[in-house]
Amino acid sequence: MSERAAPFYCPYCGDEDLQPSEEGHGAWECRSCSRAFRLKFLGLLAQGLTGKSPSAPDGGES
């Protein structure tokens, strides 16, 4: 079993002084800005739902 990846920086202030929170799985505390946040994996995107526009077909006009 492998450990989960930890965040590298605070999403609010950008500092790297993070500690796991006592709130439970996925919760972190930033010692610099005194904010707490939770990370949550939502799932995988289906192919084609990435927000990229489809390219023009070969030989077609743009």
Buried (B, 14 or more C-beta within 10 A) or exposed (E): EEEEEEEEEBEEEEEEEBEEBEEEEBEBBBEBEEEEBEEEEEEEEEEEEEEEEEEEEEEEEE
